[in-house]
Amino acid sequence: MARRPPRRRPGLDRKRTPKTPRTATTTSALLSLPSLVSLRSLALPALMAHPGLYLHIPFCSAICPYCDFAVLTGGPEMRARFVAHLVQEIRLWEADRARFPGIDTIYFGGGTPSALHPEQIEEILHAARAHLSLDSEAAVFFEANPEDVTPETARAWRDLGVRMLSLGIQSFDAADLRFLGRRHTPDAARRSVEIARSAGFEIVSIDLIYGLPGQTPATWSRNLAAAVALEPDHLSCYQLTIHEGTPFGFRLARGKLAELPEPEQADLFLHTHRFLADHGYPGYEVSNFARTPDHRSRHNRKYWDHTPYLGVGPSAHSFSGLADRRRWWNDRKIKPYQARLAAGTRPIEDGEDLSPEDLVTEALLLGLRTAEGVDLGRLREVHGCDLAPGNARLIERLERAGLIRTTGTLLLPSLHGWAVADSLARDFVIPRRA
């Protein structure tokens, strides 16, 4: 399961920002995020200056029935050709390397980056360092499937500078793994974490999926307990979302698969955050949990903060930053992607110019999904947009409902506010600039 830059509106696509339940009325007592995170972590950081680099590796040994990413299977020859094309795309950005100066995070997502040999990962990193503007201390983030993790591959990735290894475990339950089409066993999942810890990665992260048909807080708790028992540094927990065009989507349309009802999804969402907070993993974003602020994903933070990022590979998205306000994306399918590169051009399918109002809307959508919330003063300073006057009654109503609390110019979501973050953001009136 991939963690890649969003398509057009960060926080609206599921690509690592899964659907949140619209209601949480089945549980009692509102829980405010300040009880889950230290007040120190609530101070909104300054705009991050260093861009990020995202590298999309589309290969998987098998395509999971829930997956709607740009992925494909392919043998060694196809993968070798792809690496050559990816390196070529990186070279085509050399003339514009100044647009993304001092890249300090490199994220391998997919697909399954661990489907490539370590030597191929090294070739890609060498090209990035040779043709792009990389910070000398750039941190590498890498996704891997448990079945690809061996002492040899783990050491090789670590030697290549991988700082954070994200393991696509998804479940520690054998029946869940079969339902999700995963190829590893619960024992293999546990071994992959142990190997990663022994290899010495600074951050070991576990990815889990919840909200499966028939799942309850009790059955989901067993998965969470199995995860925290392994003492990872970070967890990402995503609700299962069924998309049209996927095998699960076809089964849903034929009445052979039923989604978990939304009230039950809401219960699982709240249960996830409470369980992990109680076990030392406070949530810092709707789907992400870390032992300490130092264990949070520096790369994903760039998407939430409107920091510039360059995306390379099929379906990868890029954002030029707040000055240019330009977003573009590559061809999703491998053939047109490779055809453009064969013609000597960048494989950009399309793009869009974002208005100041677009960026303010995104800042609300993204900020209300994080523990740090939204700083109205910063929105006014960065975007020239003062939301307070036109939304005073809305803010007061949300605070009375226990969905947010205000501290100075900060709007801080409660846990129940997190559960409805997307709809909260859409209620705000965005003043249009002349």
N, C-alpha and C positions, 0 to 999 in steps of 0.2 A: 504494500500500500504506500503510495507516494506522497511526499510532502513537497509540493512544488509551488512556484508562484501562482497566484490566482489569475483567472482569465481576465475579466474586465473590472469586476468590482470585488476587491478583497473582502472576505467575510460573507459574501453572498453565494459563492461557489462552494461546493462540498469538498473541493480538492484537498483538503486538510483543514477544512472549516465546516464540519458536518452540521446538519440541521439541528437546531435546538428546539425543544418542545415549546408550544405556544402558551401552555398553561401549566401551572404547578399547584392547582387547587386541591389535589389529593393529599397534600401534606400540610402539616400545621406549623405554626411558629416561623416567622421570617428570620433568616439567618444572614447577618451582615458580613461582608467580606473582611472588614477590619478584625473580626474574630478569627480569621483564617490566616492572615498575613500580617507581618509587622508593619507599623505605621511608616517605618523607614522606607519600605518598598513601595509605598503609595506615592512618593514624591515623583512627579512626572519628569523623566530625564530630558536633557536637552536633545535637540534634533541630532540624530546620528549622522556624522559627516561621511563615514567610509561606506562605499557601496558594497554590495554583495554580488556573487556570481553563482548562478544556478545552472547545473549541467544535467540534462534529462537523458537518462539511459533507459530506453524503452523495452528492454528484453526481459522476459519472464520464462521460466521453464514450463509454466502452464498459466493460463489466464483464469483468475478467480471469477466465480459467477456474479459477484457484486461489483466488479471493477469496471469503471468507465474512463480510466486513464488512457493515454496514448501508449499502448503497449502491444507487443507482438512476441511470438516465439521466433526462434531462428538459430541456426547452427553456427559453428565456429567461423565459417567463411563470411556469412552475413554480418556477424558481429565485428569481424576484422574490417570489413568494408565500412561499417557504420563508424567505427573509431576513426578511420581515415577521413570520413566526411565531417565528423565532429571537430577534428583537429583543423580541417580546412575552414570550417565556419569560424573557429577561434582566430585563425590567421586573418580572415576578412575583417575582423574588428580592430586589427592593429592600427590602421590609419586613424581610427576614432578612439583610441585608447584613452585619450584625455577626457572623454565624456564620462568615464567611470574611473576616476583617479584613486589609487590607494585601496583597491579592493581588499577587505580584511576578513571575509568569510567566503568559503567555497563549499557549495552544497551539492552532493551527488544524490539525485532522486530518480524516481522512475515510476513504473518499471522496477527493476531490481539491479542496482549498480553492482551488487556482488556477483551477478551473472558474468561480469567481465573478469578476465584474469588480472591479478595485481599488476602485471607488466603493462597491460592496456590502460589501467588507471594511471600508472606512472607516466605513460606517454601523453595522456590528456593533461595531467598536471604540468608536465614539462612545457607543453604548448601554451598553456595559460600563463605560465611564468615568463615565457619568452615573448609573447605577443600582446599581453594585456598589462595594465598597470596594477600590479599586486603589491600589497604591503609585505614587507619581509617576514612579518609574523602572522600572515594570513592563516586562519584556522580552517581545517577541513572537517566537514560534516558528511557522514556516509550512512546510507541505508543498506541493510543486509537481511537476507532471509536466514533463519536458524540453520537450515540444512547446508548453507554455504560456509558456515563458521567452523573452521578448524584451527588448531593451534598455529598452523603454518599461514593460513590466510589472515588470521587476526594479527599475527606479528608483522606480516607484510603491509597490511593497511596501517598499522601503527607506525611502522618505519616510514611510510609515505606522508606522515603528518596528520593522520586522522585524529581529531580531538574528541569528537562525539560520534559514537557508533549507535545507530538506532536499529533495533532488532524487531522485525515484523512478525512478532509472535502471534498476535491477535487473540489467542486463547490458550489456556492451559488445560482445557477440557477436550478429550478426544472426540466426542460427538460434535462439539462446536467446530472443531477443526475440519471434520469431514463435511459438515454442512457448508462451511466457508470455502471448501475446495483447496485447503492448505495441504502441503505435502509433508510437513514435519509432524512429529509426535510430541506430546507433552514432555517426555523425557529429553528429546532433542532440544526443545525450547529451553529447558533448564540448563542443559549442558552448554548451549550457546552463550547464555549469560555468564556462566562460570568461566568459560574460555575467554570471553571478552574482559572479565575482571582480571584474570590472570595475565592477559596481554598488556594491561596497564593503560587502557584508554582513560582520559581524564573524565569523560562522562559516558556512562552506559545507560541507554534509554530503552524502554520496553514500550512497544505499540500494542494496544488492545482494542478490540471492537466489542461493543455491547448493544443491547436493544434487539437481540435476536428473537425470532418468534418463540413465545413461551417462556422467555427468560424472566426471572423474578429477582428481587433484591437478594434473596438467599442464595440462589445459584450464582448470581454475578459476584457476590461477596467471596465465594470460593476462588474465583479467578483473581480478584483483587488481592486476596490473602496470599495466593501462590506467588503473585508478582512481588509484593512488598517483602515476602520472606527471602527473596533473592537479593534484596538491598540494592536495587538500581539507584542511579542518581536522579533519574528523570523518568516520567511516564507520560505517554500520550494516549488518551482514551477517547475513541470516536464512536458516535452512534452510527449504527448501520443505516444507510440510506439506499433505497432501491431505485435505480434509474432505468428509464426506458432504453431499450436496445441492448441491455445486458441479459444474461441468462435468468437472473432473478427477476428482472423486469418482465420478461416473457412469461415466466411462471406466475407472477402476480397478475398479469393481464388475463391469463387463462383460469384464474381462480385456484391455482395449485399452490399458492404461497400467500400467506397473510402477514401484513406488517403488524408489529406490536402497536396496540392502541396508544394514542398520544398521552393520555393520563399515566399510563404505565411507563412510557418513555420518560415523562417528567419525573416520576418517582426514581427511576434508575439514574437520571442525571443528578438529582439532588443527593441520592445515596452515594454516588461515585465521589462527589466532592467532600461529603462529610466523612466517608470512610478513609479516604486518602489523607485528608487534613488530620484526622485522629491518629494516623500512622506516620506522621511526619512529612507528608507531601502536600503542602498547600497549593491550591490552584493559582496560577498566575495568568491564565487565559482559559477560556471556556473548556478547552480540551487538553490543556497542558499543565503538568504538575512537576515540581522540582523540590529537592531537599533544601536547597539554599538558592539565593539569587544568582550565585556563581554557576549553578547547574542549569540555568535556563538556556534556551536556544537563542544564541545571539543572532543567528542568521534569520530565523523566522520573525524575530522582532523587527527586522528591516521592512518587511511587508506591512506590518501594523503601524509603523512610524512614518510611512511615506519616504523612506530612505531609497535612493536610487539602487536598482539592481539590474544586472544583465543576465538574460536567460539564453542559453545555448542548447540546441537539440530540438527534436520535433516537439511541437506544442508548447515550447518554453515561452514565457512571457517576460517582458522587460518594462521598466519604468525609468524615465529619464530624470525624475526628481521634481521638486516643487517649482523650480525656475522655468523649466520647459513644459511641464505638465503633459508629457507625451507618454502613452503606453502602446506597445505593439506586441504581436505574437507571431510565432513561427507556424509554418504548415504543420498540421497535426499528423498527417499520413506520411509514411516514410518515403513513398515514391516521389511525390511532388517536392518533398524536402530535399531529397538527393538530386532531383532534376535541376532545381535552382542552383545548388552548389556546383553541379556539373557544368552549368552555364557561367559559373564564376560570380554569381550574385548571392547575396544573403537570402536565406530561406524565409523571409518575412511574408506572411500571408496578408496581414492587415494591421491597422492601428487606429488610434483615436486620440484626439486632443481633449483634455479634460478641462472643464471650466472651474473657476474658483469654487462655485457652488457644488460641483461634483466632488471636489476634494474635501470640502467641509462635510458633505454627506458621508463620504468614506471615513473621515476621521471620527465621526460619531459612531458609525457602524463598527469600526474596528476598536475604538477606545472603550466602548461599553462592553466589549467582549474580554477586556483585560482587567486585572486587579487594580491597575493604576487609573482606570477610568478616563474621563475626558476633562481636560483643563480648558474652561471657557476663555480664560485669559490668554492662553497660548493660541487658541483658535483665532482670537481677535488680533493677536500680535503677528502671527504667521500668515493668516489668510485675510486679514482685514475684515473679519466677519464677527459682529457682536450678536451672539445668540440670546443673551440674557433678556433684553427687553421684550422681544416677541414671544418668548417661551417661558416667561416667569410663572404663569398659571400652570402650565404643563409640568414644570419642574416641581412646583409646590404639590401638585396632585400626585406625581410619582413618588415624592418623598413621603407623603401621607400614606400612600399604599405600601410603603416599605420596599419599594423596588430600587430606590437609590437613596443615598444620603449626600448632603453637600458639606464641604469643608472649604471655606473660602471660595475660590473659583473652580474647585474640583467637583465633578459629579462622579460619585463612587457607586457602582452597582452593588446591590446585595446579591446573595446567591440566587434568590428568586428573580431578581432583575436580570442576572446572567441568563437565566432560563428563557427569558423573552427579549434578549438584547436586540435582536434584529428589528422586532416590531417596535420597541421603545425608540430606536433611532429614527424610524420612519415617521414617528409622530411629531418630530421637531419641525418647526417652520424655518426654512433657510432663507434669509433675506438675500435678494439678488442685488449684485453690485451694478452700479450705473455703467 
